[in-house]
Amino acid sequence: MNHQKQPERTENTLDGIGRRQQILQKLEEYGEVSVHALAEEFLVSPMTIRRDLHFFARQGILETHYGGAHLCKDRSTIPDFPTRSEKLMLYKQAIGKAAAGFIKEGDSIFLDSGTTAIQIIKYFPDVHATLITNSLAAIQQLSTSKKVKLIVAPGTYREQIGGSLDISTVEFFRRYRADKSFIGTLYCSTSMGMTTSEEMDAALKRTLCMQSRQSFLMADHTKFTDGGLVKFTEFTDFDYILTNKELDPELQERVRALNANLVLC
């Protein structure tokens, strides 16, 4: 009986094309996906997700394995994939550049390990600052800086997020207070707020936001949709919402109607 109701839930949440676009986005960002997690997130059956994954497998985009799928190693064979990925990266870089402009001499900064948030490192200003982060990429790129003091969060390395994440990571950040935090999100919507895929990641992002004097959300326009399993903040919990100019004008107005400070990059 439950299986008969499942297709109705699919129609009420996200159509097949939209769902597949979001699955592709997750593959581009994380490199792999889980059937169980996607089924819970999109409110569809595992069989529906497997059909979506087989659709991409037939195009040579991914390889399926027990419980999920991962991107093919030879991405050059994926039709149109590099072009879309490059466009997304340009959006993220524009957001990172704008975010870096808010960093001032002497700032203490929280930085999470999201792919949008770490773009700030490429444009990090020539100032003295303290960076507290769980991002492996940020640590590697700023390890030789003479002006940036790095404080590295402990925890188990998680390849999917590109940094450390477990209970010790969250507890570590709770001991600090920063001037500014730069945080990414899996999804953000005017109805649900900011969401991510698991409770531990949500707890970390919530901590970074609440333990900083100013908080910045960094999210490209593709993130502005319903989704995710765990909510971690509202729009109004952030001092600035940084996104790219391609965000739909109607969504821009809805975000501003929440009294959120929207910055188009």
One Martini backbone bead per residue (centre of mass of N, CA, C, O) as a GRO file, in nm:
protein
  265
    1MET     BB    1   0.057   0.062  -0.020
    2ASN     BB    2   0.301   0.255  -0.002
    3HIS     BB    3   0.391   0.218  -0.302
    4GLN     BB    4   0.133   0.359  -0.425
    5LYS     BB    5   0.195   0.651  -0.291
    6GLN     BB    6   0.477   0.748  -0.388
    7PRO     BB    7   0.426   0.900  -0.663
    8GLU     BB    8   0.260   1.132  -0.533
    9ARG     BB    9   0.497   1.250  -0.374
   10THR     BB   10   0.667   1.321  -0.615
   11GLU     BB   11   0.476   1.530  -0.749
   12ASN     BB   12   0.464   1.717  -0.478
   13THR     BB   13   0.787   1.789  -0.486
   14LEU     BB   14   0.939   1.659  -0.756
   15ASP     BB   15   1.027   1.627  -1.054
   16GLY     BB   16   1.222   1.427  -1.243
   17ILE     BB   17   1.401   1.649  -1.365
   18GLY     BB   18   1.464   1.805  -1.105
   19ARG     BB   19   1.583   1.568  -0.951
   20ARG     BB   20   1.817   1.505  -1.150
   21GLN     BB   21   1.955   1.779  -1.126
   22GLN     BB   22   2.020   1.745  -0.820
   23ILE     BB   23   2.183   1.488  -0.842
   24LEU     BB   24   2.400   1.605  -1.026
   25GLN     BB   25   2.493   1.822  -0.828
   26LYS     BB   26   2.591   1.623  -0.611
   27LEU     BB   27   2.798   1.480  -0.786
   28GLU     BB   28   2.971   1.731  -0.846
   29GLU     BB   29   3.029   1.798  -0.538
   30TYR     BB   30   3.086   1.483  -0.406
   31GLY     BB   31   3.101   1.216  -0.624
   32GLU     BB   32   2.859   1.095  -0.442
   33VAL     BB   33   2.578   0.867  -0.370
   34SER     BB   34   2.274   0.779  -0.193
   35VAL     BB   35   1.991   0.609  -0.210
   36HIS     BB   36   1.869   0.649   0.072
   37ALA     BB   37   1.910   0.959   0.098
   38LEU     BB   38   1.753   1.040  -0.160
   39ALA     BB   39   1.481   0.911  -0.089
   40GLU     BB   40   1.435   1.086   0.165
   41GLU     BB   41   1.466   1.370   0.040
   42PHE     BB   42   1.244   1.315  -0.217
   43LEU     BB   43   1.012   1.115  -0.146
   44VAL     BB   44   1.108   0.828  -0.256
   45SER     BB   45   1.194   0.549  -0.390
   46PRO     BB   46   1.468   0.357  -0.441
   47MET     BB   47   1.385   0.278  -0.731
   48THR     BB   48   1.375   0.565  -0.846
   49ILE     BB   49   1.673   0.630  -0.794
   50ARG     BB   50   1.792   0.399  -0.962
   51ARG     BB   51   1.679   0.504  -1.229
   52ASP     BB   52   1.834   0.767  -1.226
   53LEU     BB   53   2.120   0.640  -1.216
   54HIS     BB   54   2.089   0.473  -1.480
   55PHE     BB   55   2.055   0.715  -1.662
   56PHE     BB   56   2.350   0.821  -1.610
   57ALA     BB   57   2.502   0.559  -1.680
   58ARG     BB   58   2.421   0.557  -1.988
   59GLN     BB   59   2.597   0.841  -2.021
   60GLY     BB   60   2.871   0.812  -1.840
   61ILE     BB   61   2.865   0.965  -1.550
   62LEU     BB   62   2.826   0.691  -1.388
   63GLU     BB   63   2.868   0.449  -1.118
   64THR     BB   64   2.736   0.177  -0.985
   65HIS     BB   65   2.659   0.067  -0.649
   66TYR     BB   66   2.616  -0.041  -0.350
   67GLY     BB   67   2.386   0.212  -0.245
   68GLY     BB   68   2.497   0.369  -0.520
   69ALA     BB   69   2.718   0.634  -0.654
   70HIS     BB   70   2.976   0.737  -0.895
   71LEU     BB   71   3.186   0.902  -1.063
   72CYS     BB   72   3.355   0.908  -1.328
   73LYS     BB   73   3.686   0.936  -1.395
   74ASP     BB   74   3.613   1.006  -1.702
   75ARG     BB   75   3.480   1.318  -1.765
   76SER     BB   76   3.527   1.370  -2.079
   77THR     BB   77   3.267   1.173  -2.157
   78ILE     BB   78   3.070   1.391  -2.059
   79PRO     BB   79   2.798   1.542  -2.158
   80ASP     BB   80   2.821   1.883  -2.066
   81PHE     BB   81   2.955   1.872  -1.786
   82PRO     BB   82   3.192   2.080  -1.783
   83THR     BB   83   3.024   2.332  -1.844
   84ARG     BB   84   2.846   2.329  -1.590
   85SER     BB   85   3.074   2.315  -1.383
   86GLU     BB   86   3.214   2.581  -1.468
   87LYS     BB   87   2.978   2.768  -1.407
   88LEU     BB   88   2.954   2.704  -1.107
   89MET     BB   89   3.243   2.798  -1.037
   90LEU     BB   90   3.205   3.094  -1.117
   91TYR     BB   91   2.992   3.154  -0.907
   92LYS     BB   92   3.161   3.076  -0.657
   93GLN     BB   93   3.393   3.279  -0.710
   94ALA     BB   94   3.224   3.537  -0.689
   95ILE     BB   95   3.142   3.487  -0.397
   96GLY     BB   96   3.428   3.464  -0.277
   97LYS     BB   97   3.521   3.750  -0.354
   98ALA     BB   98   3.305   3.904  -0.196
   99ALA     BB   99   3.365   3.783   0.083
  100ALA     BB  100   3.665   3.879   0.108
  101GLY     BB  101   3.581   4.190   0.133
  102PHE     BB  102   3.497   4.151   0.454
  103ILE     BB  103   3.789   4.124   0.529
  104LYS     BB  104   3.985   4.226   0.806
  105GLU     BB  105   4.198   4.346   1.009
  106GLY     BB  106   4.210   4.100   1.271
  107ASP     BB  107   4.034   3.878   1.203
  108SER     BB  108   3.805   3.631   1.299
  109ILE     BB  109   3.749   3.300   1.139
  110PHE     BB  110   3.496   3.110   1.004
  111LEU     BB  111   3.530   2.794   0.810
  112ASP     BB  112   3.393   2.590   0.602
  113SER     BB  113   3.385   2.298   0.363
  114GLY     BB  114   3.249   2.418   0.138
  115THR     BB  115   3.272   2.482  -0.201
  116THR     BB  116   3.198   2.784  -0.171
  117ALA     BB  117   3.349   2.884   0.085
  118ILE     BB  118   3.653   2.811  -0.019
  119GLN     BB  119   3.675   3.042  -0.238
  120ILE     BB  120   3.790   3.263  -0.048
  121ILE     BB  121   4.095   3.180  -0.056
  122LYS     BB  122   4.168   3.300  -0.343
  123TYR     BB  123   4.083   3.610  -0.205
  124PHE     BB  124   4.262   3.659   0.021
  125PRO     BB  125   4.367   3.900   0.201
  126ASP     BB  126   4.637   4.124   0.302
  127VAL     BB  127   4.600   4.008   0.618
  128HIS     BB  128   4.554   3.983   0.946
  129ALA     BB  129   4.452   3.651   1.062
  130THR     BB  130   4.207   3.420   1.196
  131LEU     BB  131   4.168   3.070   1.115
  132ILE     BB  132   3.880   2.861   1.163
  133THR     BB  133   3.894   2.513   1.058
  134ASN     BB  134   3.787   2.200   0.859
  135SER     BB  135   3.943   2.263   0.594
  136LEU     BB  136   4.174   2.123   0.392
  137ALA     BB  137   4.208   2.334   0.167
  138ALA     BB  138   4.263   2.577   0.351
  139ILE     BB  139   4.510   2.464   0.494
  140GLN     BB  140   4.687   2.418   0.243
  141GLN     BB  141   4.671   2.721   0.120
  142LEU     BB  142   4.754   2.869   0.423
  143SER     BB  143   5.019   2.736   0.554
  144THR     BB  144   5.233   2.973   0.429
  145SER     BB  145   5.127   3.201   0.575
  146LYS     BB  146   5.233   3.499   0.756
  147LYS     BB  147   4.926   3.622   0.846
  148VAL     BB  148   4.788   3.342   0.901
  149LYS     BB  149   4.614   3.196   1.157
  150LEU     BB  150   4.587   2.853   1.225
  151ILE     BB  151   4.290   2.669   1.323
  152VAL     BB  152   4.239   2.324   1.377
  153ALA     BB  153   4.003   2.097   1.346
  154PRO     BB  154   3.891   1.821   1.464
  155GLY     BB  155   3.855   1.486   1.339
  156THR     BB  156   3.697   1.317   1.094
  157TYR     BB  157   3.755   1.252   0.780
  158ARG     BB  158   3.547   1.384   0.506
  159GLU     BB  159   3.527   1.358   0.176
  160GLN     BB  160   3.244   1.485   0.111
  161ILE     BB  161   3.341   1.774   0.265
  162GLY     BB  162   3.661   1.825   0.301
  163GLY     BB  163   3.663   1.735   0.618
  164SER     BB  164   3.604   1.760   0.943
  165LEU     BB  165   3.354   1.528   1.117
  166ASP     BB  166   3.233   1.546   1.449
  167ILE     BB  167   3.178   1.595   1.774
  168SER     BB  168   3.459   1.731   1.818
  169THR     BB  169   3.417   1.959   1.614
  170VAL     BB  170   3.177   2.098   1.744
  171GLU     BB  171   3.302   2.140   2.030
  172PHE     BB  172   3.536   2.312   1.937
  173PHE     BB  173   3.371   2.559   1.822
  174ARG     BB  174   3.221   2.624   2.098
  175ARG     BB  175   3.497   2.760   2.224
  176TYR     BB  176   3.446   2.982   2.012
  177ARG     BB  177   3.493   3.328   1.887
  178ALA     BB  178   3.392   3.520   1.605
  179ASP     BB  179   3.360   3.771   1.382
  180LYS     BB  180   3.339   3.558   1.132
  181SER     BB  181   3.123   3.369   0.906
  182PHE     BB  182   3.157   3.104   0.653
  183ILE     BB  183   2.874   2.951   0.485
  184GLY     BB  184   2.732   2.670   0.368
  185THR     BB  185   2.484   2.492   0.154
  186LEU     BB  186   2.260   2.272   0.017
  187TYR     BB  187   2.003   2.442   0.107
  188CYS     BB  188   1.757   2.715   0.029
  189SER     BB  189   1.451   2.844   0.178
  190THR     BB  190   1.174   3.041   0.263
  191SER     BB  191   1.036   2.792   0.422
  192MET     BB  192   1.300   2.617   0.553
  193GLY     BB  193   1.571   2.728   0.499
  194MET     BB  194   1.853   2.575   0.612
  195THR     BB  195   2.002   2.280   0.460
  196THR     BB  196   2.097   1.936   0.514
  197SER     BB  197   2.186   1.583   0.529
  198GLU     BB  198   2.291   1.612   0.841
  199GLU     BB  199   2.320   1.662   1.178
  200MET     BB  200   2.624   1.724   1.215
  201ASP     BB  201   2.642   1.946   1.001
  202ALA     BB  202   2.422   2.123   1.122
  203ALA     BB  203   2.560   2.171   1.397
  204LEU     BB  204   2.806   2.314   1.283
  205LYS     BB  205   2.669   2.549   1.128
  206ARG     BB  206   2.516   2.659   1.371
  207THR     BB  207   2.764   2.726   1.539
  208LEU     BB  208   2.905   2.924   1.348
  209CYS     BB  209   2.674   3.129   1.343
  210MET     BB  210   2.634   3.176   1.664
  211GLN     BB  211   2.969   3.226   1.720
  212SER     BB  212   2.925   3.496   1.555
  213ARG     BB  213   2.896   3.833   1.485
  214GLN     BB  214   2.919   3.753   1.175
  215SER     BB  215   2.716   3.617   0.906
  216PHE     BB  216   2.776   3.410   0.605
  217LEU     BB  217   2.609   3.319   0.321
  218MET     BB  218   2.707   3.068   0.069
  219ALA     BB  219   2.505   3.066  -0.240
  220ASP     BB  220   2.408   2.950  -0.511
  221HIS     BB  221   2.122   2.950  -0.710
  222THR     BB  222   2.082   2.626  -0.696
  223LYS     BB  223   2.012   2.626  -0.372
  224PHE     BB  224   1.719   2.762  -0.424
  225THR     BB  225   1.561   2.504  -0.262
  226ASP     BB  226   1.404   2.235  -0.181
  227GLY     BB  227   1.564   2.040   0.081
  228GLY     BB  228   1.676   1.824   0.278
  229LEU     BB  229   1.679   1.703   0.624
  230VAL     BB  230   1.836   1.945   0.786
  231LYS     BB  231   1.798   2.208   0.988
  232PHE     BB  232   1.996   2.515   1.094
  233THR     BB  233   1.857   2.783   0.965
  234GLU     BB  234   1.782   3.108   0.897
  235PHE     BB  235   1.803   3.387   0.718
  236THR     BB  236   1.806   3.585   0.980
  237ASP     BB  237   2.082   3.460   1.100
  238PHE     BB  238   2.200   3.632   0.877
  239ASP     BB  239   2.367   3.916   0.763
  240TYR     BB  240   2.449   3.760   0.488
  241ILE     BB  241   2.354   3.693   0.140
  242LEU     BB  242   2.546   3.509  -0.091
  243THR     BB  243   2.506   3.550  -0.446
  244ASN     BB  244   2.418   3.524  -0.765
  245LYS     BB  245   2.264   3.699  -1.035
  246GLU     BB  246   2.089   3.433  -1.129
  247LEU     BB  247   1.880   3.483  -0.941
  248ASP     BB  248   1.565   3.486  -0.916
  249PRO     BB  249   1.373   3.764  -0.877
  250GLU     BB  250   1.153   3.638  -0.699
  251LEU     BB  251   1.352   3.525  -0.488
  252GLN     BB  252   1.475   3.791  -0.407
  253GLU     BB  253   1.212   3.909  -0.287
  254ARG     BB  254   1.161   3.684  -0.077
  255VAL     BB  255   1.420   3.730   0.082
  256ARG     BB  256   1.378   4.038   0.144
  257ALA     BB  257   1.102   3.991   0.297
  258LEU     BB  258   1.285   3.865   0.547
  259ASN     BB  259   1.517   4.078   0.606
  260ALA     BB  260   1.744   4.010   0.413
  261ASN     BB  261   2.088   4.046   0.318
  262LEU     BB  262   2.128   4.076  -0.017
  263VAL     BB  263   2.406   3.958  -0.226
  264LEU     BB  264   2.511   4.026  -0.550
  265CYS     BB  265   2.784   3.871  -0.761
   0.00000   0.00000   0.00000
